[in-house]
Amino acid sequence: MLSENIFLKILSKEIPANVIYEDDLCLAFHDISPMAPVHVLLIPRKEIRTHDLIGEEDVTLLGHMHIVAARIAARLGITEGYRLVVNCRERAGQTVPHLHMHLLGGRDFGWPPG
């Protein structure tokens, strides 16, 4: 079972986070358990439980999140490459029931992942 939605608590400022970007559509903050030297979580303000529940109305939001991710990567100096990860449901590793993107960088990554 997916854990409670801690991201909604971060969005509502009930729980503190090391926020590095915020606008009307999304919020980005450093992961508290980083898997790389740079590990940022990017979450939409809109509550979407998982990737397969996105709809046509979310096209602008998702495009915006990708642009924000690229800007954050540049700002954090991971210009040699980075990885964006979106896990969909528990079997893929999603642990919080809120769509989110992992921005990982600062080291080499292998393929295939996982």
C-alpha positions as CSV (number, residue, x, y, z in Angstrom):
1,M,0.0,0.0,0.0
2,L,1.3,3.5,-0.8
3,S,2.1,5.6,2.2
4,E,0.1,8.6,3.1
5,N,0.5,11.7,0.9
6,I,3.3,13.5,2.5
7,F,3.7,15.7,-0.6
8,L,0.3,17.3,0.1
9,K,1.6,18.2,3.6
10,I,4.7,19.7,2.1
11,L,2.6,21.7,-0.4
12,S,0.5,23.0,2.5
13,K,3.6,23.8,4.5
14,E,2.5,21.4,7.3
15,I,5.9,19.7,6.9
16,P,9.1,21.6,6.1
17,A,11.1,20.8,3.0
18,N,14.3,22.2,1.5
19,V,12.4,23.9,-1.4
20,I,14.5,25.1,-4.3
21,Y,11.8,26.1,-6.7
22,E,8.1,27.0,-6.4
23,D,5.5,28.5,-8.7
24,D,1.7,28.2,-9.3
25,L,2.0,24.7,-10.9
26,C,4.7,22.9,-9.1
27,L,7.2,22.7,-6.2
28,A,10.7,21.3,-6.2
29,F,12.8,20.3,-3.1
30,H,15.8,18.2,-2.2
31,D,15.0,14.5,-1.4
32,I,15.7,13.7,2.3
33,S,17.1,10.3,1.3
34,P,19.2,11.1,-1.8
35,M,20.2,8.4,-4.3
36,A,22.7,10.6,-6.1
37,P,24.7,13.7,-5.2
38,V,21.8,15.7,-6.7
39,H,18.4,14.3,-5.9
40,V,15.5,16.7,-6.3
41,L,11.8,15.8,-6.2
42,L,9.5,17.8,-8.4
43,I,5.8,17.6,-7.6
44,P,2.7,19.2,-9.1
45,R,0.4,21.3,-7.0
46,K,-2.5,19.4,-8.6
47,E,-3.2,16.2,-6.8
48,I,-2.6,13.3,-9.3
49,R,-2.1,10.0,-7.6
50,T,0.0,8.3,-10.2
51,H,1.3,8.7,-13.8
52,D,-1.4,6.5,-15.4
53,L,-4.1,8.9,-14.1
54,I,-2.9,11.9,-16.0
55,G,-5.3,13.3,-18.6
56,E,-5.3,15.6,-21.6
57,E,-5.9,18.5,-19.3
58,D,-2.5,17.8,-17.7
59,V,-0.4,18.3,-20.9
60,T,0.6,21.9,-20.0
61,L,1.4,20.9,-16.4
62,L,3.6,18.0,-17.4
63,G,5.4,20.1,-20.1
64,H,6.0,22.8,-17.5
65,M,7.4,20.3,-15.0
66,H,10.0,19.1,-17.6
67,I,11.0,22.7,-18.4
68,V,11.4,23.4,-14.7
69,A,13.5,20.2,-14.3
70,A,15.9,21.3,-17.0
71,R,16.3,24.7,-15.4
72,I,16.9,23.2,-12.0
73,A,19.5,20.8,-13.5
74,A,21.3,23.8,-15.1
75,R,21.1,25.8,-11.9
76,L,22.5,23.0,-9.8
77,G,25.4,22.4,-12.3
78,I,24.5,18.9,-13.5
79,T,25.2,19.8,-17.1
80,E,27.1,16.6,-17.9
81,G,23.8,14.7,-17.7
82,Y,21.0,13.8,-15.4
83,R,18.1,11.3,-15.1
84,L,14.4,12.0,-14.7
85,V,12.4,9.2,-13.2
86,V,8.7,8.9,-12.8
87,N,7.6,5.7,-11.0
88,C,4.0,4.5,-11.6
89,R,2.4,2.5,-8.9
90,E,4.0,0.3,-6.2
91,R,5.5,-2.4,-8.4
92,A,7.6,0.3,-10.1
93,G,8.7,1.8,-6.8
94,Q,6.2,4.6,-6.2
95,T,5.9,5.1,-2.5
96,V,3.9,8.3,-2.2
97,P,0.5,8.5,-3.9
98,H,1.2,11.8,-5.7
99,L,2.7,12.1,-9.1
100,H,6.3,13.2,-8.8
101,M,9.5,13.4,-10.8
102,H,13.0,12.5,-9.5
103,L,15.8,14.6,-10.9
104,L,19.0,12.8,-10.3
105,G,22.5,13.9,-11.2
106,G,26.1,14.3,-10.2
107,R,27.2,10.8,-10.9
108,D,27.2,8.2,-13.7
109,F,24.1,6.0,-14.1
110,G,23.9,2.5,-15.5
111,W,21.4,1.0,-17.9
112,P,19.1,-0.8,-17.4
113,P,18.0,0.8,-14.1
114,G,16.7,-1.3,-11.3
